[in-house]
């Protein structure tokens, strides 16, 4: 009886460990995807700001040469 109980506890621990590992791996994958999305959003914002700055500089140059 003790051997069967010990075997059941051991198998239960292994199954729980595999399940935890899978959850950890999936959580890490989600974190990487989220970080990628944040990086992409930051790059898009930086590109928009750069475009706005270039347009503003072009407008100032155009205004200065018109006078």
N, CA, C and O atoms as a printed pandas DataFrame, in Angstrom:
     atom_number atom_name residue_name chain_id  residue_number  x_coord  y_coord  z_coord
0              1         N          UNK        A               1    0.823   -1.195    0.000
1              2        CA          UNK        A               1    0.000    0.000    0.000
2              3         C          UNK        A               1    0.863    1.253    0.000
3              4         O          UNK        A               1    0.570    2.211   -0.716
4              5         N          UNK        A               2    1.927    1.251    0.801
5              6        CA          UNK        A               2    2.792    2.422    0.869
6              7         C          UNK        A               2    3.492    2.668   -0.470
7              8         O          UNK        A               2    3.689    3.812   -0.880
8              9         N          UNK        A               3    3.865    1.576   -1.144
9             10        CA          UNK        A               3    4.533    1.726   -2.440
10            11         C          UNK        A               3    3.587    2.347   -3.461
11            12         O          UNK        A               3    4.003    3.201   -4.244
12            13         N          UNK        A               4    2.338    1.938   -3.467
13            14        CA          UNK        A               4    1.367    2.502   -4.408
14            15         C          UNK        A               4    1.105    3.973   -4.101
15            16         O          UNK        A               4    0.976    4.787   -5.015
16            17         N          UNK        A               5    1.026    4.310   -2.822
17            18        CA          UNK        A               5    0.810    5.705   -2.434
18            19         C          UNK        A               5    1.995    6.553   -2.850
19            20         O          UNK        A               5    1.823    7.649   -3.383
20            21         N          UNK        A               6    3.214    6.044   -2.604
21            22        CA          UNK        A               6    4.425    6.768   -2.982
22            23         C          UNK        A               6    4.496    6.939   -4.500
23            24         O          UNK        A               6    4.865    8.003   -4.995
24            25         N          UNK        A               7    4.139    5.881   -5.232
25            26        CA          UNK        A               7    4.130    5.958   -6.691
26            27         C          UNK        A               7    3.112    6.988   -7.171
27            28         O          UNK        A               7    3.407    7.758   -8.085
28            29         N          UNK        A               8    1.927    7.020   -6.579
29            30        CA          UNK        A               8    0.890    7.979   -6.967
30            31         C          UNK        A               8    1.337    9.402   -6.688
31            32         O          UNK        A               8    1.108   10.300   -7.499
32            33         N          UNK        A               9    1.976    9.613   -5.536
33            34        CA          UNK        A               9    2.463   10.952   -5.191
34            35         C          UNK        A               9    3.560   11.382   -6.162
35            36         O          UNK        A               9    3.584   12.529   -6.609
36            37         N          UNK        A              10    4.461   10.464   -6.484
37            38        CA          UNK        A              10    5.548   10.774   -7.413
38            39         C          UNK        A              10    5.007   11.122   -8.791
39            40         O          UNK        A              10    5.415   12.121   -9.382
40            41         N          UNK        A              11    4.104   10.317   -9.302
41            42        CA          UNK        A              11    3.515   10.595  -10.616
42            43         C          UNK        A              11    2.730   11.908  -10.606
43            44         O          UNK        A              11    2.778   12.674  -11.568
44            45         N          UNK        A              12    2.017   12.159   -9.525
45            46        CA          UNK        A              12    1.278   13.421   -9.415
46            47         C          UNK        A              12    2.208   14.617   -9.442
47            48         O          UNK        A              12    1.903   15.636  -10.062
48            49         N          UNK        A              13    3.345   14.493   -8.769
49            50        CA          UNK        A              13    4.319   15.582   -8.760
50            51         C          UNK        A              13    4.903   15.821  -10.143
51            52         O          UNK        A              13    5.095   16.965  -10.556
52            53         N          UNK        A              14    5.183   14.745  -10.853
53            54        CA          UNK        A              14    5.723   14.874  -12.209
54            55         C          UNK        A              14    4.730   15.541  -13.143
55            56         O          UNK        A              14    5.095   16.417  -13.927
56            57         N          UNK        A              15    3.484   15.129  -13.058
57            58        CA          UNK        A              15    2.443   15.726  -13.903
58            59         C          UNK        A              15    2.282   17.204  -13.578
59            60         O          UNK        A              15    2.167   18.030  -14.483
60            61         N          UNK        A              16    2.274   17.538  -12.309
61            62        CA          UNK        A              16    2.143   18.944  -11.909
62            63         C          UNK        A              16    3.348   19.742  -12.387
63            64         O          UNK        A              16    3.202   20.881  -12.829
64            65         N          UNK        A              17    4.531   19.153  -12.300
65            66        CA          UNK        A              17    5.746   19.841  -12.753
66            67         C          UNK        A              17    5.719   20.122  -14.236
67            68         O          UNK        A              17    6.104   21.206  -14.673
68            69         N          UNK        A              18    5.263   19.146  -15.021
69            70        CA          UNK        A              18    5.161   19.340  -16.475
70            71         C          UNK        A              18    4.137   20.419  -16.776
71            72         O          UNK        A              18    4.363   21.251  -17.655
72            73         N          UNK        A              19    3.026   20.423  -16.071
73            74        CA          UNK        A              19    2.003   21.447  -16.289
74            75         C          UNK        A              19    2.518   22.823  -15.945
75            76         O          UNK        A              19    2.239   23.780  -16.668
76            77         N          UNK        A              20    3.256   22.949  -14.872
77            78        CA          UNK        A              20    3.831   24.244  -14.484
78            79         C          UNK        A              20    4.842   24.715  -15.509
79            80         O          UNK        A              20    4.892   25.898  -15.847
80            81         N          UNK        A              21    5.659   23.775  -16.012
81            82        CA          UNK        A              21    6.649   24.139  -17.028
82            83         C          UNK        A              21    5.964   24.658  -18.284
83            84         O          UNK        A              21    6.405   25.644  -18.874
84            85         N          UNK        A              22    4.887   23.997  -18.692
85            86        CA          UNK        A              22    4.156   24.424  -19.880
86            87         C          UNK        A              22    3.589   25.830  -19.667
87            88         O          UNK        A              22    3.670   26.676  -20.557
88            89         N          UNK        A              23    3.016   26.075  -18.489
89            90        CA          UNK        A              23    2.464   27.395  -18.198
90            91         C          UNK        A              23    3.553   28.451  -18.192
91            92         O          UNK        A              23    3.349   29.558  -18.690
92            93         N          UNK        A              24    4.704   28.122  -17.636
93            94        CA          UNK        A              24    5.824   29.066  -17.607
94            95         C          UNK        A              24    6.292   29.375  -19.019
95            96         O          UNK        A              24    6.559   30.528  -19.355
96            97         N          UNK        A              25    6.391   28.337  -19.845
97            98        CA          UNK        A              25    6.834   28.526  -21.217
98            99         C          UNK        A              25    5.843   29.400  -21.986
99           100         O          UNK        A              25    6.249   30.295  -22.727
100          101         N          UNK        A              26    4.555   29.144  -21.814
101          102        CA          UNK        A              26    3.529   29.933  -22.504
102          103         C          UNK        A              26    3.529   31.374  -21.995
103          104         O          UNK        A              26    3.353   32.311  -22.775
104          105         N          UNK        A              27    3.724   31.550  -20.691
105          106        CA          UNK        A              27    3.784   32.907  -20.142
106          107         C          UNK        A              27    4.986   33.654  -20.705
107          108         O          UNK        A              27    4.890   34.840  -21.020
108          109         N          UNK        A              28    6.114   32.967  -20.833
109          110        CA          UNK        A              28    7.308   33.597  -21.398
110          111         C          UNK        A              28    7.066   33.971  -22.861
111          112         O          UNK        A              28    7.488   35.036  -23.310
112          113         N          UNK        A              29    6.394   33.103  -23.593
113          114        CA          UNK        A              29    6.074   33.386  -24.995
114          115         C          UNK        A              29    5.170   34.616  -25.087
115          116         O          UNK        A              29    5.375   35.482  -25.938
116          117         N          UNK        A              30    4.179   34.684  -24.213
117          118        CA          UNK        A              30    3.288   35.852  -24.186
118          119         C          UNK        A              30    4.060   37.125  -23.858
119          120         O          UNK        A              30    3.817   38.175  -24.452
120          121         N          UNK        A              31    4.996   37.028  -22.907
121          122        CA          UNK        A              31    5.800   38.196  -22.537
122          123         C          UNK        A              31    6.641   38.675  -23.711
123          124         O          UNK        A              31    6.766   39.878  -23.937
124          125         N          UNK        A              32    7.218   37.738  -24.458
125          126        CA          UNK        A              32    8.032   38.097  -25.620
126          127         C          UNK        A              32    7.170   38.767  -26.686
127          128         O          UNK        A              32    7.583   39.760  -27.285
128          129         N          UNK        A              33    5.984   38.232  -26.921
129          130        CA          UNK        A              33    5.082   38.833  -27.909
130          131         C          UNK        A              33    4.672   40.240  -27.481
131          132         O          UNK        A              33    4.616   41.152  -28.305
132          133         N          UNK        A              34    4.386   40.412  -26.197
133          134        CA          UNK        A              34    4.003   41.723  -25.689
134          135         C          UNK        A              34    5.159   42.718  -25.822
135          136         O          UNK        A              34    4.948   43.874  -26.189
136          137         N          UNK        A              35    6.365   42.272  -25.527
137          138        CA          UNK        A              35    7.532   43.138  -25.670
138          139         C          UNK        A              35    7.740   43.523  -27.133
139          140         O          UNK        A              35    8.093   44.664  -27.433
140          141         N          UNK        A              36    7.523   42.580  -28.034
141          142        CA          UNK        A              36    7.630   42.868  -29.466
142          143         C          UNK        A              36    6.596   43.900  -29.906
143          144         O          UNK        A              36    6.904   44.796  -30.692
144          145         N          UNK        A              37    5.378   43.775  -29.403
145          146        CA          UNK        A              37    4.329   44.740  -29.732
146          147         C          UNK        A              37    4.684   46.129  -29.212
147          148         O          UNK        A              37    4.490   47.127  -29.907
148          149         N          UNK        A              38    5.204   46.190  -27.985
149          150        CA          UNK        A              38    5.587   47.486  -27.409
150          151         C          UNK        A              38    6.712   48.118  -28.209
151          152         O          UNK        A              38    6.713   49.326  -28.442
152          153         N          UNK        A              39    7.673   47.298  -28.630
153          154        CA          UNK        A              39    8.785   47.810  -29.430
154          155         C          UNK        A              39    8.290   48.337  -30.764
155          156         O          UNK        A              39    8.724   49.392  -31.227
156          157         N          UNK        A              40    7.384   47.598  -31.376
157          158        CA          UNK        A              40    6.825   48.027  -32.662
158          159         C          UNK        A              40    6.060   49.346  -32.508
159          160         O          UNK        A              40    6.196   50.243  -33.340
160          161         N          UNK        A              41    5.268   49.461  -31.458
161          162        CA          UNK        A              41    4.512   50.693  -31.216
162          163         C          UNK        A              41    5.446   51.869  -30.971
163          164         O          UNK        A              41    5.210   52.967  -31.474
164          165         N          UNK        A              42    6.502   51.643  -30.202
165          166        CA          UNK        A              42    7.465   52.718  -29.930
166          167         C          UNK        A              42    8.160   53.154  -31.217
167          168         O          UNK        A              42    8.397   54.344  -31.422
168          169         N          UNK        A              43    8.484   52.202  -32.080
169          170        CA          UNK        A              43    9.128   52.527  -33.351
170          171         C          UNK        A              43    8.187   53.337  -34.246
171          172         O          UNK        A              43    8.611   54.282  -34.912
172          173         N          UNK        A              44    6.921   52.960  -34.255
173          174        CA          UNK        A              44    5.951   53.703  -35.059
174          175         C          UNK        A              44    5.782   55.125  -34.543
175          176         O          UNK        A              44    5.696   56.064  -35.335
176          177         N          UNK        A              45    5.734   55.294  -33.230
177          178        CA          UNK        A              45    5.620   56.636  -32.652
178          179         C          UNK        A              45    6.845   57.474  -32.977
179          180         O          UNK        A              45    6.728   58.656  -33.301
180          181         N          UNK        A              46    8.023   56.863  -32.892
181          182        CA          UNK        A              46    9.257   57.589  -33.211
182          183         C          UNK        A              46    9.275   57.998  -34.683
183          184         O          UNK        A              46    9.705   59.100  -35.021
184          185         N          UNK        A              47    8.811   57.113  -35.547
185          186        CA          UNK        A              47    8.760   57.434  -36.972
186          187         C          UNK        A              47    7.786   58.581  -37.229
187          188         O          UNK        A              47    8.069   59.470  -38.032
188          189         N          UNK        A              48    6.647   58.561  -36.553
189          190        CA          UNK        A              48    5.671   59.644  -36.717
190          191         C          UNK        A              48    6.249   60.979  -36.245
191          192         O          UNK        A              48    6.075   62.003  -36.904
192          193         N          UNK        A              49    6.936   60.961  -35.104
193          194        CA          UNK        A              49    7.536   62.193  -34.587
194          195         C          UNK        A              49    8.621   62.699  -35.523
195          196         O          UNK        A              49    8.744   63.906  -35.730
196          197         N          UNK        A              50    9.407   61.797  -36.089
197          198        CA          UNK        A              50   10.462   62.189  -37.028
198          199         C          UNK        A              50    9.847   62.800  -38.280
199          200         O          UNK        A              50   10.324   63.816  -38.786
200          201         N          UNK        A              51    8.795   62.177  -38.768
201          202        CA          UNK        A              51    8.113   62.704  -39.956
202          203         C          UNK        A              51    7.555   64.099  -39.680
203          204         O          UNK        A              51    7.675   64.996  -40.514
204          205         N          UNK        A              52    6.948   64.279  -38.514
205          206        CA          UNK        A              52    6.411   65.593  -38.147
206          207         C          UNK        A              52    7.527   66.629  -38.047
207          208         O          UNK        A              52    7.358   67.765  -38.492
208          209         N          UNK        A              53    8.656   66.251  -37.472
209          210        CA          UNK        A              53    9.774   67.184  -37.329
210          211         C          UNK        A              53   10.335   67.574  -38.690
211          212         O          UNK        A              53   10.686   68.734  -38.909
212          213         N          UNK        A              54   10.421   66.618  -39.601
213          214        CA          UNK        A              54   10.930   66.904  -40.947
214          215         C          UNK        A              54    9.967   67.833  -41.686
215          216         O          UNK        A              54   10.400   68.769  -42.358
216          217         N          UNK        A              55    8.684   67.581  -41.566
217          218        CA          UNK        A              55    7.694   68.450  -42.209
218          219         C          UNK        A              55    7.748   69.854  -41.631
219          220         O          UNK        A              55    7.670   70.838  -42.367
220          221         N          UNK        A              56    7.883   69.947  -40.313
221          222        CA          UNK        A              56    7.966   71.247  -39.665
222          223         C          UNK        A              56    9.218   71.999  -40.122
223          224         O          UNK        A              56    9.156   73.197  -40.400
224          225         N          UNK        A              57   10.340   71.306  -40.200
225          226        CA          UNK        A              57   11.576   71.938  -40.658
226          227         C          UNK        A              57   11.438   72.390  -42.105
227          228         O          UNK        A              57   11.892   73.474  -42.471
228          229         N          UNK        A              58   10.811   71.556  -42.923
229          230        CA          UNK        A              58   10.596   71.931  -44.328
230          231         C          UNK        A              58    9.714   73.162  -44.446
231          232         O          UNK        A              58    9.967   74.027  -45.284
232          233         N          UNK        A              59    8.685   73.249  -43.619
233          234        CA          UNK        A              59    7.809   74.421  -43.623
234          235         C          UNK        A              59    8.575   75.678  -43.215
235          236         O          UNK        A              59    8.376   76.744  -43.798
236          237         N          UNK        A              60    9.446   75.556  -42.222
237          238        CA          UNK        A              60   10.225   76.705  -41.777
238          239         C          UNK        A              60   11.205   77.165  -42.852
239          240         O          UNK        A              60   11.391   78.364  -43.065
240          241         N          UNK        A              61   11.817   76.218  -43.515
241          242        CA          UNK        A              61   12.733   76.567  -44.619
242          243         C          UNK        A              61   11.961   77.232  -45.741
243          244         O          UNK        A              61   12.420   78.218  -46.317
244          245         N          UNK        A              62   10.803   76.704  -46.050
245          246        CA          UNK        A              62    9.973   77.285  -47.122
246          247         C          UNK        A              62    9.544   78.697  -46.744
247          248         O          UNK        A              62    9.583   79.595  -47.585
248          249         N          UNK        A              63    9.135   78.909  -45.498
249          250        CA          UNK        A              63    8.735   80.230  -45.051
250          251         C          UNK        A              63    9.905   81.207  -45.096
251          252         O          UNK        A              63    9.738   82.369  -45.466
252          253         N          UNK        A              64   11.090   80.732  -44.717
253          254        CA          UNK        A              64   12.261   81.599  -44.694
254          255         C          UNK        A              64   12.691   81.983  -46.116
255          256         O          UNK        A              64   13.157   83.102  -46.332
256          257         N          UNK        A              65   12.545   81.092  -47.068
257          258        CA          UNK        A              65   12.953   81.416  -48.430
258          259         C          UNK        A              65   11.908   82.220  -49.185
259          260         O          UNK        A              65   12.217   82.824  -50.212
260          261         N          UNK        A              66   10.672   82.237  -48.691
261          262        CA          UNK        A              66    9.619   83.011  -49.342
262          263         C          UNK        A              66    9.746   84.494  -49.032
263          264         O          UNK        A              66    9.241   85.323  -49.790
264          265         N          UNK        A              67   10.405   84.846  -47.942
265          266        CA          UNK        A              67   10.470   86.257  -47.532
266          267         C          UNK        A              67   11.487   87.034  -48.263
267          268         O          UNK        A              67   11.645   88.230  -48.016
